[in-house]
């Protein structure tokens, strides 16, 4: 009995060691991804607080941000002498302009949403504004070629708001996302100025194929366009002309001229005992 127990223990220990070795070998492929994700989330929250929380000491938080930025750069920059950790000063220099744009976004939301009472409410309680803010801050990082971090920043906002904006999309000022949940804005989307979109809107690709990686796959939305809830607009050649209104539930794969009103019509059947109404 004792011999059997020892043999069982030895086999279990050997099996355990083999399993651990296999896990460690596979973890090498994942590198420090989880650590990068957690550090990016911390950097994102610190950055947002620095720009929008009046109780925060900006000088103190900028020092924290610099350390967090360089720590992230050390994890994601592959080359031994990659200068991306030294891009902090350039990034910091552009933050006042990004903040100016975000203040314009917030004002645009306040002016267009009857439910918004104050700018403070927009800053604190509007998931659409938060998603736009993190998009603008992450988009700026794509200009400095800091890998992975911009995408993780927008994914952090995605998990909090339900709004998925690729950091490489190009979005003008001001911009308004109302309610935010379910909004998808693809990588090569171009959105001009004074655009308003509502929940559930998708600005996506007509075809998803890896061979299209370096091709414009997502639509262009011109100035002063409003896109209502659950509309879907697809394709890199699709353009929505200036001053157009795209109604709820519309599905578009072709361009729309300026000053257009596009609507989706369906009949609704309501039956009450022996009476039927069609609307």
C-alpha positions in Angstrom: 0.0 0.0 0.0 2.8 2.4 0.9 4.6 1.5 -2.3 1.5 2.2 -4.3 1.0 5.6 -2.7 4.6 6.6 -3.3 4.4 5.6 -7.0 1.1 7.5 -7.3 2.6 10.6 -5.7 5.6 10.4 -8.0 3.5 10.0 -11.1 1.2 12.9 -10.1 4.2 15.1 -9.3 5.8 14.2 -12.7 2.5 14.9 -14.5 2.1 18.2 -12.7 5.6 19.2 -13.7 4.9 18.3 -17.3 1.7 20.4 -17.3 3.4 23.4 -15.7 6.2 23.2 -18.3 3.7 23.1 -21.2 1.8 26.1 -19.7 5.0 28.1 -19.4 6.0 27.3 -23.0 2.7 28.5 -24.2 2.9 31.6 -22.0 6.0 32.7 -23.8 3.9 33.3 -26.8 1.6 35.6 -24.9 4.5 37.6 -23.5 3.4 40.2 -20.9 -0.1 40.8 -22.4 -2.1 40.7 -19.2 0.4 43.1 -17.5 0.3 45.4 -20.5 -3.5 45.4 -20.4 -3.7 46.3 -16.6 -1.0 49.0 -17.0 -2.9 50.5 -20.0 -6.1 50.6 -18.0 -4.3 52.4 -15.2 -2.7 54.9 -17.6 -6.1 55.5 -19.3 -7.8 56.3 -16.0 -5.0 58.5 -14.8 -5.0 60.4 -18.1 -8.8 61.0 -18.0 -8.6 62.2 -14.3 -5.7 64.5 -15.2 -7.7 66.2 -17.9 -11.2 66.4 -16.3 -11.0 66.1 -12.5 -10.6 69.6 -10.9 -9.4 68.1 -7.6 -6.4 66.5 -9.3 -2.9 68.2 -9.1 -2.0 68.3 -12.8 1.7 68.6 -12.1 1.7 65.5 -9.8 -0.4 63.5 -12.2 1.7 64.4 -15.2 4.7 62.9 -13.3 2.7 59.7 -12.7 1.6 59.6 -16.3 5.2 59.9 -17.5 6.3 56.9 -15.4 3.3 54.9 -16.5 3.9 55.8 -20.2 7.5 54.8 -20.1 6.7 51.6 -18.2 4.2 50.6 -20.9 6.7 51.5 -23.7 9.3 49.2 -22.1 6.8 46.4 -22.4 5.5 46.9 -25.9 8.5 48.3 -27.8 10.3 45.4 -29.3 13.5 46.9 -30.4 16.3 47.3 -27.9 16.9 50.9 -28.9 13.4 51.7 -29.8 12.8 55.4 -29.0 9.1 55.1 -28.3 9.5 55.4 -24.5 11.0 58.8 -25.3 7.9 60.0 -27.1 6.2 61.1 -23.9 7.3 64.8 -24.2 5.8 65.0 -27.7 2.6 63.3 -26.5 2.3 65.6 -23.5 2.8 68.6 -25.8 -0.3 67.7 -27.8 -2.6 67.1 -24.8 -3.8 70.7 -24.5 -5.1 70.6 -28.1 -6.8 67.3 -27.5 -8.4 68.7 -24.3 -9.6 71.8 -26.3 -11.3 69.5 -28.9 -12.9 67.4 -26.1 -14.3 70.5 -24.5 -15.9 71.3 -27.9 -17.3 67.7 -28.0 -18.8 68.2 -24.5 -20.3 71.5 -25.4 -21.8 70.0 -28.6 -23.4 67.2 -26.6 -24.8 69.8 -24.1 -26.3 71.9 -26.9 -27.9 69.0 -28.7 -29.2 66.7 -26.0 -32.2 68.0 -24.1 -31.5 65.5 -21.3 -28.1 67.2 -20.6 -28.3 69.8 -17.9 -24.7 70.8 -17.4 -21.2 70.3 -18.8 -20.3 68.5 -15.5 -23.0 65.9 -16.3 -21.6 65.4 -19.7 -18.1 64.9 -18.4 -19.1 62.5 -15.6 -22.2 60.7 -16.8 -22.1 60.4 -20.6 -20.6 57.1 -21.8 -20.5 58.6 -25.3 -18.3 61.4 -24.1 -16.0 59.0 -22.3 -15.7 56.8 -25.4 -14.9 59.9 -27.5 -12.3 61.1 -25.0 -10.4 57.8 -24.9 -10.6 57.6 -28.7 -9.0 61.0 -29.1 -6.3 60.3 -26.5 -5.5 56.9 -28.1 -5.7 58.2 -31.6 -2.9 60.6 -30.7 -0.7 57.7 -29.6 -1.2 56.0 -33.0 0.7 58.9 -34.5 3.7 58.0 -32.3 3.6 54.4 -33.4 3.3 53.1 -29.9 2.1 49.5 -30.5 -0.9 47.8 -28.8 -1.5 50.5 -26.2 -3.9 52.7 -28.3 -6.1 49.6 -29.1 -6.1 48.5 -25.4 -7.1 52.0 -24.4 -10.2 52.0 -26.7 -11.0 48.4 -25.6 -10.9 49.7 -22.0 -13.5 52.3 -23.0 -15.4 49.7 -24.9 -15.8 47.5 -21.8 -17.1 50.5 -19.8 -19.4 52.1 -22.4 -20.3 49.5 -25.0 -18.8 51.7 -27.7 -16.2 50.2 -29.9 -14.1 52.9 -31.7 -10.9 51.8 -33.5 -8.1 54.3 -32.5 -7.0 54.7 -36.1 -10.4 56.0 -37.3 -10.4 59.7 -38.2 -13.0 61.8 -36.4 -13.6 65.5 -36.7 -14.6 68.1 -34.1 -17.1 68.3 -32.5 -18.6 64.8 -32.4 -21.6 63.5 -30.5 -22.5 59.9 -29.6 -25.8 59.7 -27.8 -26.5 56.8 -25.4 -23.4 55.1 -26.9 -24.3 51.4 -26.3 -23.6 49.2 -29.4 -21.8 51.8 -31.5 -19.1 50.4 -33.8 -16.7 52.6 -35.7 -14.2 50.7 -37.8 -10.5 51.4 -38.4 -10.6 53.3 -41.7 -13.8 55.2 -41.0 -13.6 59.0 -41.7 -16.0 61.2 -39.8 -16.0 64.9 -40.5 -17.2 67.8 -38.2 -20.5 68.3 -36.4 -21.6 64.7 -36.7 -24.2 63.1 -34.4 -24.8 59.4 -34.1 -27.0 57.4 -31.8 -26.9 54.0 -30.1 -26.5 50.8 -32.1 -24.9 52.5 -35.2 -22.4 50.5 -37.1 -19.8 52.1 -39.5 -18.3 49.0 -40.8 -16.7 47.0 -43.7 -18.8 45.6 -46.5 -16.4 42.6 -46.6 -14.1 41.2 -43.9 -11.0 39.7 -45.5 -7.3 39.9 -44.3 -6.2 40.9 -47.8 -8.0 44.2 -47.3 -5.8 45.2 -44.3 -4.3 48.2 -46.0 -7.4 49.2 -48.0 -10.1 51.7 -46.9 -12.9 49.4 -45.8 -15.2 51.7 -43.8 -17.4 54.6 -44.8 -16.9 58.4 -44.9 -19.4 60.6 -43.0 -19.3 64.2 -44.2 -20.0 67.4 -42.1 -23.3 67.9 -40.2 -24.7 64.4 -40.6 -27.0 62.8 -38.1 -27.3 59.0 -38.0 -30.1 57.6 -35.9 -30.3 54.4 -33.8 -29.3 51.0 -35.2 -28.4 52.3 -38.7 -25.7 50.3 -40.5 -23.4 51.9 -43.1 -20.9 49.7 -44.8 -18.0 50.0 -47.3 -14.9 52.0 -48.0 -16.5 53.7 -51.0 -19.6 54.6 -49.2 -20.0 58.4 -48.5 -22.8 60.1 -46.6 -23.1 63.6 -48.0 -23.1 66.8 -46.0 -26.2 67.7 -44.0 -27.8 64.3 -44.5 -30.0 62.5 -42.0 -29.9 58.7 -41.8 -33.0 57.3 -40.1 -33.1 54.5 -37.6 -32.6 50.9 -38.8 -31.4 52.0 -42.2 -28.9 49.6 -44.0 -26.6 51.4 -46.5 -23.9 50.1 -48.8 -24.0 52.9 -51.3 -23.2 56.6 -51.2 -25.8 59.2 -50.3 -25.7 62.7 -51.8 -25.6 65.8 -49.6 -28.9 67.1 -48.0 -30.5 63.6 -48.2 -33.0 62.1 -45.8 -32.8 58.3 -45.8 -35.5 56.4 -43.9 -36.5 52.8 -43.4 -40.2 52.0 -43.7 -41.9 48.9 -42.2 -45.4 48.0 -41.4 -46.4 47.1 -37.8 -49.4 44.8 -37.3 -51.4 45.3 -34.1 -54.2 42.9 -33.4 -56.9 43.6 -30.8 -59.4 40.8 -30.5 -61.3 40.8 -33.9 -59.7 44.0 -35.2 -56.4 44.4 -37.0 -54.5 47.6 -37.6 -51.5 48.1 -39.9 -49.3 51.0 -39.3 
